[in-house]
């Protein structure tokens, strides 16, 4: 009987322990279920609102251009894409003044969702029963251009029921398992739960969603472990998707930044082109204006009249060449340019090119070397345009080579291909310029010391003409200061023998005369010097900054007319150097330049200039400055 009582007591204690374990488990499950339910409902609300907000932002971004261009059809098409989101019942786009621009109602929608608001409300969201409404502003470049409206189902009650049912099922299963564990298989529960806890802790600490609970359990514990592992997998997939979305957004931002940088670069090149165009047009106008002054003042001097006529003719050809290059580029870009192909001999093309560039090379005192095959080489192309290619390359070589340099043109034949190499001993090309030098309006040298930098059109036009002749052109250079080479390859009609004989050519150097004139535009400075000499002034003419500074030291001029874009030393540095001379304070310095913006005038005055004159200069302006004796008297006292 005592044993029976002990057995009953043991059974009673066992039941109490089981009841205590089940009660504790039940309380814990209820608390956990309520917490999970609240967290889930809150997460569900946050997820749903964030999703709609994101959808509204996407719709705002894709419909902003349609609003900007008043394209209602595109806006409606963009809204129609929402049919892939069946939970979205209605949507609309409003303009900045509140007018509805486009609307969308999902097929099969009934009730209040079919009534689109006549006007937008404040940006944000609100929950209306089983539906959620979102208004989102469309902002473009900092300005609000419209509003996006979305109405969607908000299944909070359905979510509550389904999640409550799931939690209830889980609680019942957990109670049954707790009962079995407490009575028979306690270790079978504590061990997998410990594994789940360990994995969950590691996931929280390391944020590694690739971890999984090991082992294969059966029953509800197995389901719990599988669900936990699947949950980790789902979280991992969502994390990867979020990272991909972030990467995509970052890529789009980089693309946008590159586009903005390209626009800024294009705008800067446009400004540089316009300023350089004004400079290049003013340079030839200056000697033309001076030539007219010579004809007016010295009409009876046949020699002076002829020289003035030659000067104006050369400068007019330069302006015509500049305008023709711009027109040719425009015709090529618009598809209106055609070439007249025919059988052309190489030497005739070279002679035509040399006829165009010889005066320019002569003015710069360069040595020219020509090396052509002895036998005739025939091309199939337009003789005028082929000569234009070579003249542009030779003109470019002379332009970027210091006075007295060497320019060469060598032609050879390689496997039925004519290879023409135009080389110089000029300023050379940086490695990053070898590919971009053929682009429109690209300037190799943007410093003030450049003499006649041009518009950046010649090489671009040469490449386009070469390509129209089924050829190719490349730029080579050992670096800055080591000269450059331009290699043109064109198909030939007849193979010649390859031996060649060099044809040297020499050019005279620029002369100097005896006020100080410093300008690398020989026609302009010589014509001004001739007028000043005729008036009885002592004139010294120089063409580079260092030469002008040395002449000023010897000559101690009363007036110095200085170009700003001098080779080897800018006019600003030259003016400062003259001011530092013992007699520099006595010199009236006048900046004579093609750059006429207000910032250029300010820079001239800061460098020590007394006057700033913009080309073309009228001789009356020079006479007016020379007649202002009170300024010299003031400086000397």
C-alpha positions in Angstrom: 0.0 0.0 0.0 2.9 2.3 0.8 4.3 1.6 -2.6 1.0 2.4 -4.2 0.8 5.7 -2.4 4.3 6.5 -3.5 3.4 5.6 -7.0 0.3 7.9 -6.9 2.5 10.7 -5.4 5.0 10.2 -8.2 2.3 10.2 -10.7 0.8 13.4 -9.2 4.2 15.1 -9.1 4.8 14.0 -12.7 1.4 15.4 -13.8 2.2 18.7 -12.0 5.6 19.0 -13.6 4.0 18.2 -16.9 1.2 20.8 -16.3 3.8 23.3 -15.1 5.9 22.7 -18.2 2.9 22.9 -20.4 1.5 26.0 -18.6 4.9 27.7 -18.8 5.1 26.7 -22.5 1.6 27.9 -23.1 2.3 31.3 -21.4 5.5 31.7 -23.3 3.9 30.8 -26.6 1.0 33.2 -26.0 3.3 36.0 -25.2 5.6 35.2 -28.1 2.6 34.8 -30.4 1.2 38.2 -29.4 4.6 39.8 -29.8 5.3 38.2 -33.1 1.8 39.1 -34.3 2.3 42.7 -33.3 5.7 42.8 -34.9 4.4 41.1 -38.0 1.5 43.5 -38.3 3.8 46.4 -37.8 6.3 45.0 -40.3 3.5 44.2 -42.7 2.3 47.8 -42.5 5.8 49.2 -42.9 6.5 46.9 -45.8 3.3 47.6 -47.5 3.6 51.4 -47.1 7.3 51.3 -48.1 6.5 49.2 -51.1 3.8 51.7 -52.3 6.0 54.6 -51.6 8.7 53.0 -53.7 6.2 52.3 -56.4 5.1 55.9 -56.3 8.7 57.1 -56.5 9.4 54.9 -59.5 6.2 56.1 -61.2 7.2 59.7 -60.4 10.6 59.2 -62.0 9.3 57.6 -65.2 6.4 60.1 -65.7 8.4 63.2 -65.0 9.5 63.5 -68.7 5.9 63.0 -69.8 4.8 65.8 -67.5 7.7 68.0 -68.7 6.7 67.5 -72.4 2.9 67.3 -71.7 2.8 63.8 -73.1 -0.5 62.4 -71.7 -0.3 59.2 -73.8 3.1 58.2 -72.4 1.8 59.0 -68.8 -1.2 56.7 -69.4 1.1 54.0 -70.7 3.3 54.3 -67.7 0.3 54.0 -65.4 -1.0 51.0 -67.4 2.1 49.0 -66.3 0.5 48.9 -62.8 -1.8 46.1 -64.0 1.0 43.7 -63.2 0.4 44.7 -59.6 -3.2 43.4 -59.0 -3.2 44.8 -55.5 -3.1 48.4 -56.8 -6.7 49.4 -57.5 -6.2 52.9 -59.0 -3.6 55.4 -59.8 -3.3 59.0 -61.2 -0.8 61.6 -62.2 -1.5 65.3 -61.4 0.3 68.4 -62.8 1.9 71.0 -60.5 -1.3 73.1 -60.6 -3.4 70.2 -59.3 -5.0 69.2 -62.6 -5.4 65.5 -63.2 -3.0 64.6 -66.1 -3.6 60.8 -66.5 -5.5 58.1 -64.6 -5.7 54.3 -64.2 -8.3 52.0 -62.6 -7.5 48.3 -62.3 -9.8 46.0 -64.3 -12.7 44.6 -62.2 -12.3 47.3 -59.6 -15.6 48.6 -58.0 -16.6 51.0 -55.3 -14.8 54.1 -54.2 -11.6 53.0 -55.8 -13.0 53.8 -59.2 -13.5 57.5 -58.3 -10.1 59.2 -58.8 -9.6 62.3 -56.6 -10.2 65.5 -58.6 -7.1 67.2 -57.0 -4.1 65.8 -55.2 -3.5 66.0 -51.4 -0.4 66.5 -49.3 2.4 64.0 -49.9 2.1 61.0 -47.6 -0.1 58.0 -47.0 -3.3 57.1 -45.1 -5.2 53.9 -44.4 -8.9 53.9 -45.3 -10.4 50.7 -43.9 -9.1 47.8 -46.1 -7.4 50.2 -48.5 -4.3 52.4 -48.4 -3.9 55.7 -50.3 -0.6 57.3 -51.2 0.2 60.7 -52.6 3.8 61.4 -53.7 5.3 64.6 -55.1 7.1 64.5 -58.5 10.3 66.5 -58.1 12.5 67.3 -61.1 15.8 69.3 -60.6 14.5 70.6 -57.2 11.1 71.7 -58.5 7.8 70.0 -58.0 6.3 69.2 -61.4 3.4 67.1 -60.3 1.9 64.4 -57.9 1.5 60.6 -58.0 -1.7 59.0 -56.5 -1.9 55.3 -55.7 -4.8 53.3 -54.0 -4.2 49.7 -53.1 -5.7 46.9 -51.1 -4.6 46.8 -47.4 -5.3 43.2 -46.2 -4.5 43.8 -42.6 -7.5 41.8 -41.3 -6.8 38.9 -43.6 -3.1 39.0 -42.5 -4.3 39.0 -38.9 -6.5 36.0 -39.4 -4.0 34.0 -41.4 -1.1 34.8 -39.1 -3.3 34.1 -36.0 -4.2 30.8 -37.4 -0.6 30.0 -38.1 0.3 31.0 -34.6 -2.5 28.9 -33.1 -1.5 25.9 -35.0 2.1 26.4 -34.0 1.0 26.8 -30.3 -1.0 23.6 -30.4 1.8 21.7 -32.0 4.2 23.2 -29.5 2.0 22.2 -26.5 1.8 18.7 -27.8 5.5 18.5 -28.3 6.0 20.0 -24.9 3.8 17.4 -23.4 5.7 14.6 -25.2 9.1 16.1 -24.4 8.2 16.6 -20.7 6.9 13.0 -20.4 9.1 11.1 -22.7 11.6 12.8 -25.1 12.8 15.9 -23.3 16.2 15.7 -24.9 14.7 15.3 -28.4 13.3 18.9 -28.0 16.0 20.6 -26.0 18.7 19.5 -28.4 17.2 20.9 -31.7 15.9 24.0 -29.9 19.4 24.5 -28.7 20.7 24.2 -32.3 18.1 26.7 -33.5 19.0 29.1 -30.7 22.7 28.8 -31.5 22.1 29.4 -35.3 19.9 32.4 -34.5 22.5 33.9 -32.2 25.2 33.5 -34.9 23.0 35.0 -37.5 22.3 38.0 -35.3 26.0 38.4 -34.5 27.5 37.8 -37.9 24.6 38.7 -40.2 25.4 35.5 -42.1 22.1 34.3 -43.6 23.8 31.3 -45.2 23.8 29.4 -41.8 21.4 26.6 -41.3 20.3 24.4 -38.4 22.0 21.0 -38.8 20.3 17.6 -38.6 17.1 16.2 -39.8 14.3 16.1 -37.2 10.9 14.6 -37.6 7.5 15.9 -36.5 6.7 19.5 -35.5 10.3 20.1 -34.4 11.4 19.2 -37.9 8.8 21.5 -39.4 10.0 24.3 -37.1 13.6 23.7 -38.0 12.8 23.6 -41.8 10.7 26.8 -41.4 13.5 28.5 -39.6 16.0 27.5 -42.3 13.6 28.6 -45.0 13.1 31.9 -43.2 16.9 32.4 -43.2 17.0 31.5 -46.9 14.1 34.0 -47.6 15.9 36.7 -45.6 19.1 36.0 -47.5 17.3 36.3 -50.8 15.7 39.6 -49.8 19.1 40.9 -48.5 20.7 40.0 -51.9 17.9 41.7 -53.7 18.3 44.8 -51.6 22.0 44.9 -52.3 21.3 44.5 -56.1 18.8 47.3 -55.9 21.4 49.5 -54.1 24.0 48.6 -56.7 21.6 49.4 -59.5 20.8 52.7 -57.9 24.4 53.5 -57.5 25.1 52.6 -61.1 22.3 54.9 -62.2 23.7 57.7 -60.1 27.1 57.2 -61.7 25.6 57.2 -65.2 23.8 60.4 -64.3 27.0 62.0 -63.0 28.9 61.0 -66.1 26.1 62.5 -68.2 26.2 65.8 -66.2 30.0 65.8 -66.6 29.6 65.3 -70.3 27.2 68.2 -70.5 29.5 70.4 -68.5 32.4 69.5 -70.8 30.4 70.2 -73.9 29.3 73.5 -72.5 32.9 74.4 -71.7 34.1 73.3 -75.1 31.3 75.5 -76.6 32.5 78.5 -74.7 36.1 77.9 -75.6 35.2 77.4 -79.2 33.3 80.7 -79.4 36.1 82.6 -77.6 38.7 81.0 -79.9 36.6 81.7 -83.0 36.5 85.4 -82.1 40.2 85.4 -81.5 41.0 83.6 -84.8 38.8 86.0 -86.8 40.2 89.1 -85.2 43.8 88.0 -85.9 43.5 88.3 -89.7 41.3 91.4 -89.4 44.1 93.3 -87.7 46.6 93.3 -90.6 43.7 93.8 -93.1 42.7 96.9 -91.1 46.4 98.1 -91.0 46.7 97.4 -94.8 43.7 99.7 -95.4 45.4 102.3 -93.3 48.6 102.0 -95.4 46.6 102.3 -98.6 44.9 105.4 -97.2 48.0 107.1 -95.8 50.6 106.0 -98.4 48.5 105.7 -101.6 51.3 107.2 -103.7 53.9 104.6 -102.5 53.7 101.8 -105.0 55.9 99.5 -102.9 53.9 100.1 -99.7 50.6 99.6 -101.6 51.8 96.3 -103.1 53.0 95.1 -99.7 49.7 96.1 -98.1 47.7 94.3 -100.9 49.8 91.1 -100.4 49.2 91.2 -96.6 45.5 91.6 -97.0 45.3 88.9 -99.7 47.2 86.4 -97.4 45.0 87.2 -94.4 41.8 87.0 -96.5 42.9 83.5 -97.7 43.4 82.5 -94.1 39.9 83.7 -93.1 38.4 81.9 -96.2 40.2 78.7 -95.2 38.9 79.0 -91.7 35.3 79.5 -92.8 35.6 76.7 -95.5 36.8 74.2 -92.9 33.8 75.0 -90.7 31.4 74.7 -93.6 33.0 71.4 -94.7 32.6 69.9 -91.2 29.0 71.1 -91.1 28.3 69.5 -94.5 29.9 66.2 -93.5 28.0 66.1 -90.2 24.7 66.8 -92.0 25.4 64.3 -94.8 25.5 66.9 -97.5 29.2 66.5 -98.3 30.2 64.6 -101.4 33.5 63.9 -103.0 34.2 63.7 -106.8 36.3 60.6 -107.2 38.8 60.2 -110.1 42.3 59.1 -110.9 44.7 61.4 -109.0 48.5 61.5 -109.0 50.2 61.9 -105.7 52.7 64.6 -106.6 50.0 66.8 -108.0 48.1 66.5 -104.7 51.3 67.3 -102.7 52.0 70.3 -105.0 48.4 71.7 -104.4 48.8 71.2 -100.7 52.2 73.0 -100.6 50.8 75.9 -102.6 48.3 76.4 -99.8 50.6 76.1 -96.8 53.9 77.4 -98.2 53.2 81.0 -97.2 52.3 80.0 -93.7 55.4 77.8 -93.3 57.5 80.6 -94.8 56.2 83.1 -92.2 57.4 80.7 -89.4 60.8 80.1 -90.9 60.5 76.3 -90.8 62.6 73.8 -92.7 60.4 71.7 -95.0 61.4 68.2 -96.2 59.5 66.4 -98.9 60.2 62.7 -99.6 58.1 61.1 -102.4 58.4 58.0 -104.5 60.2 58.5 -107.9 57.5 56.8 -109.9 53.9 58.1 -110.1 51.5 56.9 -107.5 47.8 57.1 -108.5 44.9 57.4 -106.1 41.2 57.1 -106.6 39.7 60.2 -105.0 38.9 63.8 -105.0 42.1 65.8 -105.8 40.9 68.9 -104.0 40.0 67.1 -100.8 43.1 65.0 -100.8 45.2 68.2 -101.0 43.0 69.6 -98.2 44.0 66.6 -96.0 47.7 67.2 -96.5 47.5 71.0 -96.2 45.6 70.6 -92.9 48.2 68.2 -91.6 51.1 70.4 -92.7 49.4 73.6 -91.4 48.9 71.8 -88.1 52.5 70.7 -87.9 53.7 74.3 -88.7 51.3 75.8 -86.2 52.5 73.7 -83.2 56.3 73.9 -84.0 58.4 76.7 -82.7 59.9 79.1 -85.2 62.8 77.7 -87.2 61.6 74.1 -86.6 61.4 71.2 -89.1 58.3 69.9 -90.9 58.5 66.8 -93.1 56.2 64.9 -95.5 57.2 61.4 -96.5 55.2 59.0 -98.7 55.9 55.3 -99.2 53.9 52.4 -100.7 53.2 49.3 -98.6 51.2 46.5 -100.1 49.0 48.6 -102.5 48.6 51.2 -99.7 50.0 54.7 -99.8 51.4 55.7 -96.4 51.9 59.4 -95.9 53.7 60.6 -92.7 53.6 64.2 -91.7 56.1 64.8 -88.9 57.3 67.9 -87.0 59.7 68.9 -84.2 57.0 70.8 -82.3 55.4 70.6 -78.9 54.3 67.0 -79.3 51.3 65.3 -77.9 50.5 63.9 -74.4 49.6 60.1 -74.4 46.0 60.9 -73.4 45.6 63.3 -76.4 46.5 60.7 -79.2 42.9 59.5 -79.5 41.1 62.8 -78.7 43.1 65.1 -80.9 40.9 64.2 -83.9 37.7 65.3 -82.0 35.9 68.5 -83.0 37.1 71.7 -81.2 39.8 69.9 -79.2 42.7 72.2 -78.4 46.2 70.6 -77.9 47.5 73.7 -76.1 45.2 76.0 -74.1 47.9 78.2 -72.6 48.3 81.9 -73.3 51.7 81.2 -74.9 50.1 79.4 -77.9 50.6 81.5 -81.0 47.8 80.5 -83.4 46.0 77.6 -81.7 43.2 77.5 -84.2 39.7 76.2 -83.7 40.4 72.5 -83.3 38.7 71.8 -86.7 41.5 71.0 -89.1 42.5 67.5 -87.7 38.8 66.5 -87.3 38.1 67.5 -90.9 41.2 65.7 -92.1 40.1 62.5 -90.4 36.6 62.7 -91.9 38.0 63.3 -95.4 40.4 60.4 -95.0 37.6 58.1 -94.0 35.5 59.3 -97.0 38.4 58.0 -99.2 38.3 54.6 -97.4 41.6 55.4 -95.6 42.7 55.8 -92.0 44.7 58.3 -90.0 46.6 57.9 -86.7 48.5 60.3 -84.4 51.9 59.3 -82.8 54.2 61.2 -80.4 56.9 60.3 -78.0 55.5 62.8 -75.5 55.4 66.5 -74.9 58.3 68.4 -76.4 59.3 65.5 -78.8 57.2 66.4 -81.8 54.4 64.4 -83.4 53.6 62.3 -86.4 50.4 61.9 -88.3 50.2 58.7 -90.5 47.6 58.6 -93.3 46.9 55.3 -95.2 45.1 55.4 -98.5 44.4 52.7 -101.1 46.3 53.2 -104.4 45.5 52.3 -108.0 49.0 51.4 -109.4 52.0 50.0 -107.5 55.1 52.1 -108.1 58.7 51.2 -107.3 59.6 52.3 -103.8 62.9 54.3 -104.0 62.5 57.9 -103.0 64.6 61.0 -103.2 64.2 63.8 -100.6 63.2 67.2 -101.8 64.4 69.8 -99.3 62.9 73.3 -99.0 64.0 76.3 -97.0 62.3 79.4 -95.9 63.5 82.8 -94.9 63.3 84.0 -91.3 61.2 86.9 -90.3 62.9 90.3 -90.5 63.2 92.9 -87.7 63.0 96.7 -88.0 63.3 99.8 -85.4 58.4 102.1 -80.1 58.7 98.1 -79.4 56.3 95.8 -81.2 55.9 92.1 -80.1 53.5 89.9 -82.0 53.9 86.5 -83.7 51.4 87.6 -86.4 54.1 88.7 -88.9 51.7 90.5 -91.3 50.1 92.5 -88.6 53.3 93.6 -86.8 55.2 94.3 -90.0 52.4 96.5 -91.4 52.1 98.4 -88.1 55.9 98.8 -88.0 55.9 100.2 -91.6 53.3 102.8 -90.7 55.1 103.8 -87.5 58.4 104.0 -89.4 56.9 106.1 -92.1 55.8 108.5 -89.3 59.4 108.8 -88.3 59.4 106.6 -85.2 62.2 104.1 -84.3 60.6 100.7 -84.3 61.9 97.3 -83.1 59.9 94.3 -84.1 60.0 90.9 -82.2 58.0 87.8 -82.5 58.6 85.9 -79.2 58.4 86.9 -75.5 62.1 86.4 -74.7 63.2 88.3 -77.8 60.9 91.2 -76.8 62.3 91.3 -73.2 65.8 91.4 -74.5 65.0 94.1 -77.0 63.3 96.2 -74.2 66.4 95.9 -72.1 68.6 97.2 -74.9 66.0 99.6 -76.4 64.3 101.2 -73.4 61.1 101.9 -75.4 58.7 104.7 -74.6 55.8 102.6 -75.9 55.5 98.8 -76.1 52.7 97.2 -78.1 52.6 93.6 -76.9 50.5 90.6 -78.0 49.2 88.4 -75.1 49.6 85.0 -76.9 53.3 85.2 -77.6 55.4 82.0 -78.0 57.6 80.9 -75.1 56.4 83.7 -72.8 52.9 85.2 -72.4 52.3 88.9 -72.8 51.4 89.1 -69.1 54.8 87.7 -68.1 56.6 89.9 -70.6 54.9 93.0 -69.2 56.0 92.1 -65.7 59.5 91.5 -66.9 59.6 94.9 -68.6 58.3 96.6 -65.5 61.2 95.1 -63.5 63.8 96.6 -65.9 65.6 99.8 -64.8 63.8 101.8 -67.5 60.5 99.8 -67.3 58.7 102.3 -65.3 59.1 104.8 -68.2 57.4 102.5 -70.7 53.8 102.8 -71.7 52.6 99.3 -72.4 49.6 98.5 -74.5 48.1 95.0 -74.8 47.1 94.2 -78.4 45.2 90.9 -78.5 42.2 89.0 -79.9 40.9 88.2 -76.4 38.4 91.0 -75.5 36.4 89.8 -72.5 36.3 91.8 -69.3 38.4 89.2 -67.4 41.1 89.6 -70.1 41.2 93.4 -69.6 41.4 92.9 -65.9 44.3 90.4 -66.2 46.1 92.9 -68.5 45.8 95.8 -66.1 46.9 93.5 -63.2 50.0 92.6 -65.2 51.1 96.2 -65.6 49.6 97.2 -68.9 48.4 100.8 -69.4 46.0 100.1 -72.2 44.1 97.2 -73.7 43.3 97.1 -77.4 41.3 94.3 -79.1 42.2 93.3 -82.7 41.6 94.4 -85.3 43.2 97.6 -84.3 42.6 100.8 -86.2 45.7 102.9 -86.8 43.8 106.0 -85.4 43.8 104.2 -82.0 47.6 103.9 -82.1 47.9 107.5 -83.1 45.6 108.5 -80.2 47.8 106.6 -77.7 51.0 108.0 -79.2 49.5 111.5 -79.0 48.8 111.2 -75.3 52.2 112.6 -74.2 50.8 113.6 -70.7 50.8 109.9 -69.8 54.5 109.4 -70.5 55.3 112.7 -68.7 53.3 111.5 -65.6 55.1 108.1 -65.6 58.6 109.7 -65.9 57.9 112.1 -63.1 
